[in-house]
Amino acid sequence: MALNKNQIAQRIAQELQDGYYVNLGIGIPTLVANYIPQGISVTLQSENGLLGIGPFPDKDNVDADLINAGKQTVTALPGASFFDSATSFAMIRGGHVDLTVLGAFEISEKGDIASWKIPGKMVKGMGGAMDLVASAKNIIVATTHTNRDGESKLLKNCTLPLTGVNCVKKIVTDLAVLEVCEQGFKLLERAPGVTVDEIKKATEGKLIIEGEIPEMNL
Amino acid sequence: MNKIVKNTQEAIKGIKSGMTLMLGGFGLCGIPENVIKALADSKINDLTCISNNAGVDDFGLGVLLRDKQIRKMIASYVGENKEFERQFLSGELDVELNPQGTLAERIRAGGAGIPAFYVPAGYGTEVAIGKEVREFNGKMHLMETALTADFAIIKAKYADAAGNVVYNNTANNFNNMMAMAGKITIVEVEEIVPVGELNPNHIHTPGIFIQRVFKGEVFEKRIEFATTK
């Protein structure tokens, strides 16, 4: 069975390591915070100027001056800090953030990503995504394998305006975990009950399958 | 030195149609809502506005957009504003979208006297069109230029008559850099405190960058997505 959004987040959380500074994008990536493995310490960065994001507040503690990059009200953990946007992007551009998790409309087999604009239809803007993908040491994309019309989001070449080139390292979808390598999308894991054939059918770009592909461990 | 002005009307003196304005805030957090309201009432138009976002349809910069007072927007993310998207897609509004960190740094550079700089963000994308590309340390970078404004309009929690400013939580965001990049910088605050009360160790924006201080009449401080446990 294909994973739901929470399960995608749960699988990505397994990539976290003790001491990591992590930037989580809007959507599925935000959910990763709910699955940080016990026993490790991860600090979440929000590009609007917060290091040390805490849980969502109680109803009585909602603060208009304390939000995340998705403009949701949050809290700040003990040891958190606030700063301006230039400092925030110095953290990102300067390579101080260990891992970036973000969503995408399309990813190419070369690691290009498109996530901010559908010409003539939708323009949200790139926000911090272009800065993040151009500078992060490690980038994981969290997405469904296909779009609403059932078309693959893992392509030979992106068709939509790009957010960044040659930058995506890993992709966790509802069907699979894949690594972007020189030759294309290397299949690492399958969602429980999903066959290699189903993944093949849902992947337009070059899929590399070596040996037995294990199921994800959730 | 006393930089305190009486009210919003006095604060916006000299802002004219056709000018370039910077407006602080991220989403609706830390936006100068009293000045925005006054600009909406003023009918000043043909403005170029530099702001990370464009408010929502009926609050913040969204109100100026709705009334067609803005000719050009320089921003990074406008997803929360349907009217913005409509004007953009129909070509009524001139829009320059910047990667958020590039936008922040262009403003910082403008205030810091740095005319241009190189960043990797946007290389290989449509943001790179028309920009000088240069390789540093094996990685491709784009040359980006500084931004300044006729007026920078920011919002803070506290200020004193000397113009020293303290922000609250994530309401700092673009305000600190914009303070440096305005020919005239106006700060609207929730509270004016006596000179000497702010601990010099804890001041976010030193008074030299600020020309006018006033206490905002009303702060609605609207929340875009109130999210609780």
Interface residues (C-beta under 8 A of the other chain):
Chain A: S46 E47 N48 G49 L50 P55 F56 P57 D58 K59 V62 D63 A64 D65 L66 I67 G70 K71 Q72 T73 V74 A76 F82 F83 D84 S85 A86 S88 F89 I92 R93 D112 G120 K121 M122 V123 K124 G125 M126 G127 G128 A129 M130 D131 A134 S135 P161 L162 T163 G164 V165 N166
Chain B: F26 G27 L28 C29 G30 N52 A75 S76 Y77 V78 G79 E80 E85 F88 L89 L97 P99 Q100 G101 T102 L103 A104 E105 I107 R108 V119 P120 A121 G122 Y123 G124 T125 E126 V127 K157 Y167 N168 N169 T170 A171 N172 N173 F174 N175 N176 M177 H204 K221 R222 I223 E224 F225 A226 T227 T228 K229
